[in-house]
Amino acid sequence: MQMMVAIADSGSVSDAAVQLGLTQSALSHRLKEAERLLGAPLFTRGQRRLNPTSAGKRLLHAARGVLAELERAEQDIQRLSGDIERIVRLGVEACGGYHWLPESLAAFAAEDSKIGVEVVPDVSREPLRALRQGHVDLALVAGSHPPTGFEAMALRRDELRLVVPCHHALARHDWVSAEDVAAEPYVAYHTTPEKGREYEQLFSPAGILPTRVISAGVTEAVLALVRCGQGVSILPAWTLTPYLAAGELASVALTERGLYLYWYLVIRQGEPEDSATRQLLRTLHATLGAT
């Protein structure tokens, strides 16, 4: 698995061998043996680099996931060998932001310094799936209804807001319509519509979609594009709070009545009452406030 990642990243057996501390011949033999065992070629030679085949891409995907989990396990063991006795993994939806995290973790550490908290960043697109599969223990998600199949605790009601540069024409409006937003380049986390968010609450009822969508992946990238005039976006007001302070961005209500969602703290059903996960759940609910 390390071989697959090293060759894919470097594009050559010789560079991968240096990275892994092996000779080129030894790594070439290892690659041939892997291909023999699997019965399929793993790489093909392009103009300047080795490129994974379809079989190689599948193995590479598995390799990255397994190696990442092994790295997390090693980190957990290092923590557990010290003063930390238990670890809770926290997943936060992409639109959630982390401005609330320092105060919450400080409060949690004051309650029990032997429980560590690890924020898992690579599950932000599908935190509930990560929770179901055991990659995280607790998830912070947003939606119009609590997710089914889990135990969910309502945290707070929030408003979806249009975010634009402060000098944008829409910044002077009290509220905007779906047509106003759809006429602008739209910056989103990704192009897949999410339940309970702007596509379901704003665009679908109006029977309209943005004519151009820019996928940016994370909040900082979304707002960087908005800030420089590349488009507009829609985010929860709670997430926007720290970014509006600099005065470069403005937020506007969506529709005359406003659009709203709820934040939920979500854990797996059947979580023991005395578990570290429930302890973190209670602390976050107390520090972030149920409104």
N, C-alpha and C positions, 0 to 999 in steps of 0.2 A: 504493500500500500504506500509506503514511503517512496518506493521506486516510482510508482505511477505518478504521484504528485510531483516529485522532483523532475522527472522527464517532461511532464506536461508544462510545468512552470518555466523550465529552462529551455526546452525545445531541442535538447541534444543529450545524448548518452554521456558524452565526455564531461559536460558541465554538471549534469546530475551526479556523476560519479564523484566529482570533487566535493559537491555539497554533502554527499552521503559518506565521504571518507573511504571510498572504494576505488579500485582500479577500473579503467574503462572496460577492460576485457571481462572482469568479474561481473560488472553490471550488465554487459551485453549478454553474458551467459545466463544471468538471472532473468533477463527479459525473455530470452528464447525459451527458457524452461517454463516460465509463466504462460507463454503462448502455447507451448506444447500441452501443458496440463489443461488449459481452458479450451484448446482446440480452435482458437481463433486469433488472428493478428490483433495486436493492441495499438500499434502505431503505424502510420505510413509516412514516408518521407516527402515533404513538400519542397519548395524552392530553397528555403533557408532554415527550416526547422522540422522536427518530427511532430506530427499531428495525430491525436488519438482517433482511432476508428470508432464505429458505433459501439462495438464491444468495449473498446478502451474507455469511451466516455461513460459507459454504464459503470465500469469498474472504478473509474476515477471519481464519480459521484459518490459511490459507496466508500471509497477510501477517505475522501475528505470528511465525510460524516463520522466515520469510525475514529479517525485520528483526532478529530476535534473533541469527541466524547472521551477518548483516552486522556487527552490533555486536561480536560475538565476534571476527570477522575484523579489525575496526579495532583492537581491543585487542591482538590478536596482533601486528599490524603495528607498533603502537607499542612493544611489548616488543622485537620483533625489530630495531627501529631503534636500540635501545640496546645493552646488554651481553648480552641474552638472544639466543641463536642458535637454540634449538629449544624447542618447547613440547609438553608432554604433557598431554592432557586426561584427568582422572580422574573416573569415575562411581562413586558409592557407593550401594548399596541402601538404601532408606528406613530399615530397621531397624539400619543399621550404626553410626550415631553418628560423631562426629569428634574424640573426646577423644584419640585416638592421633595425630592429624594433625600438630600442631606439632613434636613430637619427630622424626617421620619426615621432614618437609620440611626440618628443620634438618640432619638427617643427609645428606639428598640434596643440599642446597645445599653442604655441606662437601665432597662428592665432586666436584660439577661445578656451579659457580655460573652457567654459561652455559645451563643447561637450566631453563626455567621450568615450573611445574606449575599448571594451572588446574583447580580443582574445579568440575564442572558440576552444579549442584544440581537442575536441572529434568529430570533423567533418573532420579531415584531410584526411580520406580515400575517402570521397565523398563530397567535398566542394560544388560542383554544385547542388547536390541534397539538401544539407542543405540550399543553397541559394534559390532554388525553393520552399522549404517548409517553408521559413521564419525564419529558425533557425539562419541564419547570414544575414547581409545586403550587404556585399561586400566580394568577394573571390579572392584570388591570386592563379592562376592555371597555369600549364604548358602544352604545347601541340604543335603539328605541325600546327594546324589551330585554329582560335578562336572558342569557343563553340557556338553552335546554340541555338536559343531560349532565348538569353540573350543579353545585351549590353556589349560589350567587348572592352577594350582599350589596345592596344599593349604596353607593357612596355619595353621589351628588348629581343634581340636575345641572345641565350645562347648555349653552346656546351655541349653535353653529353660526359662524360669522364669515362673511366675505372679507378677505384680506387683500389690500391693494397698496401700491405706493402712496404716500401721503399726498402727492401732487396729482394723483389720478382723478379724472373727472367723476368717477363713481364715489370717491371719498367724500364728496359734498352731499351725497344723497342720505336721507334718513333711512331708507331701505331700498333694496334692489329686487328685481324679479328674475325668474329663471331665464327669460329672454335677454336681460341685461348681462347676466353672467355668461350665457352661452355665446354671446357675440364676441367675447374676449378669448384669447388663448388661455387655456385652463391648465394649471400646474397641479398635478395629482401625485400621490405616492406611487401609484401604479395604475394601469389601465383597467383593472378588474373592479367593477362596481361592488361596493361593500353594503351589507344590509344595515338599514337604520341610519344611513348617512346621506350625503347630498344627492346621490343619484336616486335613491328611493324617496326622499322627502321633497326634493326640489325639481329635479329634471324630469323624472317619470310622470308626476302628476300634470306637468305642463306639456308633456309629449314632445320634449325637445332635448337635444344633447349638445354639448360643446362641439364646435366644428373642428377644433384642434386641441389635442390633449398632449401635454408634455409630462412624461413620467420621470420623477425625480428621486423616489426611493425613501428619503428621510426628511424630517422636518427642516433641518438646517438647509438642505439643498432646495426644498420647496420655497422657503422664504427668501433664500438668496436670489432665486430667479424672479420672484415677485418684486423684491426690493429694487432690482435693476431694470424693471419694466418689461420683463419677458412674458408676463402673463399675470393672471389672478388666481386665487385659490380659496378654498373653504376649509376652515379648521375650527375646532372647539375653542371657545373663549378662554377656557382654563389653560389650554396649551399656548395660546397667543400672549397671555399676560406678560411674561418677561420680555418678549420680543417687541412689544409696542412701546416699551419705556424709552427707547432711543429716539422716538419721534420720526423714524423713517417710514413706518408702516401705519396704515389706518385700517380699522375694521368697521364693517357696515352690516346692519341687520339684513336677513334674508326674508323677503316677503313682509307685508305689513304686519302680520301677526307674529313673525319670528319663527324659527325652526329650532327644535330642541332635541337633546338626547340625554342619556344617563350614563354615568360611569359606574362600573361594577367591579368589585373584587370577587374573583372566581376561584374556587378550589374544586378538587374532585369530590364526588359524593362518597360518604363513608369515612372522611378524614377524622382520625381520632381526636377527641376533645382536648387531650393534653399534648397534642403534637406541636412542634415548633412552627409548622405552617399556620395552624390556627392562632398561635400566639402572635405571629407577624400580621395575620389578617386583622386581629383585634386592634393591634397598635396602629396600623395604617388607617383603619376606620376611625379611630379616635383622633389621630393627628391631622388627617386630611379633612375630617368633618363630614358628617352626613347631612346634606342640605337638599 
